[in-house]
Amino acid sequence: MLLSHLKNIDMATTAIWKVKGWLGKVLIYAENPEKTDNPAFYQNDNVSQEEKQGLHDVIHYAMREEATTSTTLQERFVSGVNCSPNTAREEMLAVKKRYGKNEGIVAFHGYQSFAENEITPETAHEIGVKLANELWGDRFQVIVATHLDKEKHLHNHFVLNSVSFIDGYRYNDCKATYQKMRDTSDRLCKEYNLSVIEDPKRNQSKHYAEWKAENAGVLTVRGMIKNDIDEAISTSISDKQFFHKLREKGYYIKQGKDITVRPIGKERGIKIARHFGEAYTYQAICKRILANPLPTQRKTPDRKKSVYVLRLHGNLSKQRKIKGLRGRYLYYCFKLGILPKNNAISPARMHLLLKEDIRKMENISQETKLLCVNKIDTSEQLFSYQSQKKKEMQNLMTTRKHPRYRLRRKTLTKEQKQELKHEIADLSKQIEVLRKEVMLCDDIADRSQVIKEKTEIIQQHEKVTRKEEKANEHRRRSS
């Protein structure tokens, strides 16, 4: 599913995405319309007939009475192409059953929005019906619903059956069909003297999951890559230094017509000009680098070197090196800048695999503390500790039952009831602490292997980088 220019655009825009039957897609757009221009989904655990439910839900969303009825005109803007709005679900399911295609993608959900204060509900619906007839009217069943539930912002929703009633073939959702949808929408809007996006940029579309994450303020992998590239450009004075800094950040680089960067640990790279725009071609990057001010050398005053005297007790050779789970977590905390204290590392200097865990620092810190305080180094010790905490938690829960039973007695005084409530509250706090530790043990069991794999990749990359730096230093000195 591709999205193009959906957020904060004051011109006509379009989008289309697939609806799969395995997810009960009850769209809760009406509950919080000010937060999103695109529907949100939640999973319905009570769905029994999954394919039917998925189709029913998306039709129900598109045809919501409160969104499609004008309060001033008392007119509902819902139409059916090759089907009746009232029986659309049954008619679409009948086509699927006839051709034996009840599974997989049950429908496609299309979207067409218009500029604010530029169109009336009647005209918006008329354009939507014309668009549906031109694109799909010869082979597919379509519901067209014009939503009026956003002030000044009218938009059409299309529910397109994934299976053709003519030949049973599925709808081919690809870049070509989406481009046709955009071109047809633009042409119809121009016929009605409405604004459209002139000369839209190619290859700038995003997947819905990425678009949704960015609008929620969550940094995506592509966002991290773009930030790393921008940081490398802004701190470089030559193209060689730019590429060197990207390699330091953990990227493989391939130069061609377009620069391809691949984060270590990822199977595929991305062409940066294709994904991020013309400002990321090789020529544009060079221009941006040349615009950077040259670094100025600061003269630092001579300082007397301080001499520190340390007195060590015991034999260092006999000190046991921390290994196992503790060692793994401590090393990872060091790489993340959690340890030592007040030694935070800038995300710009971090390896991409480490950046993915920046948001999980608090959890990783708690897991490390549990391992170190209890000196847990092996999986056997971890599960033994977890089993012990589970028993303690079960004993406390059994103990808590007694004051709860006593609290039900009607003969108790207010003081006795208050005392029992305090006792129950204290036991509940202890149970909650133990429950968190049990959950932390589960998290450690899941995360420790991931940390091990990431650490091995990072160490291998650092080893290669050090070899390259030594070789470059040797060539520089010999030249």
BELMO-V200956 format. One record per residue. N is the residue number from 1. RES is the residue in one small letter. PHI is phi in whole degrees, -180 to 180 (* if undefined). Layout:
BEGIN
[[N:RES:PHI] [N:RES:PHI]]
END
This chain:
BEGIN
[[1:m:*] [2:l:-116] [3:l:-119] [4:s:-142] [5:h:56] [6:l:-90] [7:k:-105] [8:n:57] [9:i:-108] [10:d:-102] [11:m:-142] [12:a:-68] [13:t:-135] [14:t:-139] [15:a:-162] [16:i:-152] [17:w:-145] [18:k:-86] [19:v:-120] [20:k:-95] [21:g:-73] [22:w:-73] [23:l:-113] [24:g:-72] [25:k:-89] [26:v:-82] [27:l:-88] [28:i:-102] [29:y:-58] [30:a:-66] [31:e:-71] [32:n:-146] [33:p:-69] [34:e:-77] [35:k:-97] [36:t:-152] [37:d:-93] [38:n:-127] [39:p:-62] [40:a:-102] [41:f:-120] [42:y:-139] [43:q:-89] [44:n:-95] [45:d:-73] [46:n:-95] [47:v:-70] [48:s:-109] [49:q:-98] [50:e:-64] [51:e:-63] [52:k:-65] [53:q:-66] [54:g:-59] [55:l:-69] [56:h:-60] [57:d:-66] [58:v:-71] [59:i:-67] [60:h:-59] [61:y:-63] [62:a:-64] [63:m:-101] [64:r:-52] [65:e:-63] [66:e:-68] [67:a:-95] [68:t:-110] [69:t:-105] [70:s:-81] [71:t:-72] [72:t:-89] [73:l:-92] [74:q:52] [75:e:-128] [76:r:-102] [77:f:-104] [78:v:-136] [79:s:-134] [80:g:-118] [81:v:-110] [82:n:67] [83:c:-164] [84:s:-95] [85:p:-56] [86:n:-73] [87:t:-123] [88:a:-59] [89:r:-61] [90:e:-65] [91:e:-67] [92:m:-68] [93:l:-66] [94:a:-64] [95:v:-65] [96:k:-61] [97:k:-66] [98:r:-61] [99:y:-102] [100:g:66] [101:k:-126] [102:n:-92] [103:e:-107] [104:g:78] [105:i:-72] [106:v:-91] [107:a:-164] [108:f:-120] [109:h:-110] [110:g:-101] [111:y:-147] [112:q:-141] [113:s:-115] [114:f:-127] [115:a:-66] [116:e:-67] [117:n:58] [118:e:-115] [119:i:-150] [120:t:-96] [121:p:-58] [122:e:-63] [123:t:-69] [124:a:-60] [125:h:-70] [126:e:-60] [127:i:-65] [128:g:-61] [129:v:-66] [130:k:-63] [131:l:-61] [132:a:-64] [133:n:-65] [134:e:-68] [135:l:-81] [136:w:-129] [137:g:-62] [138:d:-83] [139:r:-140] [140:f:-126] [141:q:-91] [142:v:-139] [143:i:-104] [144:v:-115] [145:a:-130] [146:t:-98] [147:h:-92] [148:l:-116] [149:d:-82] [150:k:-112] [151:e:-61] [152:k:70] [153:h:-124] [154:l:-91] [155:h:-155] [156:n:-100] [157:h:-118] [158:f:-121] [159:v:-111] [160:l:-109] [161:n:-60] [162:s:-73] [163:v:-116] [164:s:-75] [165:f:-79] [166:i:-83] [167:d:-129] [168:g:81] [169:y:-76] [170:r:-80] [171:y:-69] [172:n:-93] [173:d:-89] [174:c:-147] [175:k:-63] [176:a:-67] [177:t:-69] [178:y:-67] [179:q:-63] [180:k:-64] [181:m:-62] [182:r:-65] [183:d:-64] [184:t:-65] [185:s:-62] [186:d:-62] [187:r:-64] [188:l:-64] [189:c:-64] [190:k:-66] [191:e:-63] [192:y:-99] [193:n:59] [194:l:-104] [195:s:-78] [196:v:-135] [197:i:-80] [198:e:-78] [199:d:49] [200:p:-63] [201:k:-72] [202:r:-79] [203:n:59] [204:q:-110] [205:s:-76] [206:k:-130] [207:h:-72] [208:y:-58] [209:a:-60] [210:e:-72] [211:w:-60] [212:k:-65] [213:a:-64] [214:e:-64] [215:n:-74] [216:a:-89] [217:g:82] [218:v:-94] [219:l:-76] [220:t:-90] [221:v:-62] [222:r:-63] [223:g:-65] [224:m:-65] [225:i:-62] [226:k:-62] [227:n:-63] [228:d:-64] [229:i:-65] [230:d:-62] [231:e:-66] [232:a:-67] [233:i:-65] [234:s:-69] [235:t:-112] [236:s:-110] [237:i:-119] [238:s:-156] [239:d:-67] [240:k:-63] [241:q:-65] [242:f:-60] [243:f:-66] [244:h:-63] [245:k:-68] [246:l:-66] [247:r:-65] [248:e:-62] [249:k:-80] [250:g:101] [251:y:-121] [252:y:-88] [253:i:-125] [254:k:-129] [255:q:-100] [256:g:-151] [257:k:-62] [258:d:-125] [259:i:-78] [260:t:-108] [261:v:-119] [262:r:-130] [263:p:-65] [264:i:-64] [265:g:99] [266:k:-105] [267:e:-77] [268:r:-121] [269:g:-97] [270:i:-129] [271:k:-84] [272:i:-71] [273:a:-69] [274:r:-66] [275:h:-88] [276:f:-112] [277:g:108] [278:e:-67] [279:a:-71] [280:y:-119] [281:t:-73] [282:y:-59] [283:q:-65] [284:a:-67] [285:i:-65] [286:c:-61] [287:k:-63] [288:r:-67] [289:i:-67] [290:l:-65] [291:a:-79] [292:n:-72] [293:p:-70] [294:l:-71] [295:p:-67] [296:t:-98] [297:q:-85] [298:r:-96] [299:k:-83] [300:t:-98] [301:p:-66] [302:d:-66] [303:r:-118] [304:k:-74] [305:k:-71] [306:s:-82] [307:v:-109] [308:y:-106] [309:v:-110] [310:l:-114] [311:r:-107] [312:l:-105] [313:h:-115] [314:g:96] [315:n:-105] [316:l:-64] [317:s:-66] [318:k:-93] [319:q:-72] [320:r:-79] [321:k:-76] [322:i:-73] [323:k:-125] [324:g:66] [325:l:-63] [326:r:-60] [327:g:-61] [328:r:-63] [329:y:-70] [330:l:-64] [331:y:-63] [332:y:-67] [333:c:-64] [334:f:-64] [335:k:-68] [336:l:-82] [337:g:86] [338:i:-74] [339:l:-120] [340:p:-70] [341:k:-62] [342:n:58] [343:n:-131] [344:a:-63] [345:i:-100] [346:s:-64] [347:p:-56] [348:a:-65] [349:r:-94] [350:m:-86] [351:h:-67] [352:l:-58] [353:l:-65] [354:l:-77] [355:k:-60] [356:e:-62] [357:d:-104] [358:i:-60] [359:r:-72] [360:k:-104] [361:m:-58] [362:e:-63] [363:n:-64] [364:i:-64] [365:s:-62] [366:q:-65] [367:e:-66] [368:t:-64] [369:k:-62] [370:l:-62] [371:l:-65] [372:c:-74] [373:v:-62] [374:n:-99] [375:k:51] [376:i:-98] [377:d:-118] [378:t:-123] [379:s:-64] [380:e:-62] [381:q:-65] [382:l:-64] [383:f:-72] [384:s:-66] [385:y:-64] [386:q:-63] [387:s:-61] [388:q:-63] [389:k:-68] [390:k:-65] [391:k:-64] [392:e:-61] [393:m:-66] [394:q:-65] [395:n:-63] [396:l:-66] [397:m:-66] [398:t:-67] [399:t:-63] [400:r:-68] [401:k:-64] [402:h:-63] [403:p:-63] [404:r:-66] [405:y:-64] [406:r:-65] [407:l:-66] [408:r:-78] [409:r:-66] [410:k:-83] [411:t:-84] [412:l:-74] [413:t:-81] [414:k:-62] [415:e:-64] [416:q:-65] [417:k:-62] [418:q:-65] [419:e:-64] [420:l:-66] [421:k:-64] [422:h:-64] [423:e:-63] [424:i:-64] [425:a:-64] [426:d:-63] [427:l:-64] [428:s:-64] [429:k:-63] [430:q:-64] [431:i:-64] [432:e:-64] [433:v:-61] [434:l:-65] [435:r:-62] [436:k:-64] [437:e:-68] [438:v:-63] [439:m:-67] [440:l:-62] [441:c:-63] [442:d:-63] [443:d:-64] [444:i:-64] [445:a:-61] [446:d:-76] [447:r:-82] [448:s:-61] [449:q:-69] [450:v:-63] [451:i:-61] [452:k:-60] [453:e:-65] [454:k:-65] [455:t:-62] [456:e:-62] [457:i:-64] [458:i:-64] [459:q:-64] [460:q:-64] [461:h:-65] [462:e:-64] [463:k:-64] [464:v:-65] [465:t:-62] [466:r:-64] [467:k:-62] [468:e:-63] [469:e:-65] [470:k:-64] [471:a:-64] [472:n:-65] [473:e:-66] [474:h:-65] [475:r:-66] [476:r:-64] [477:r:-72] [478:s:-81] [479:s:-84]]
END
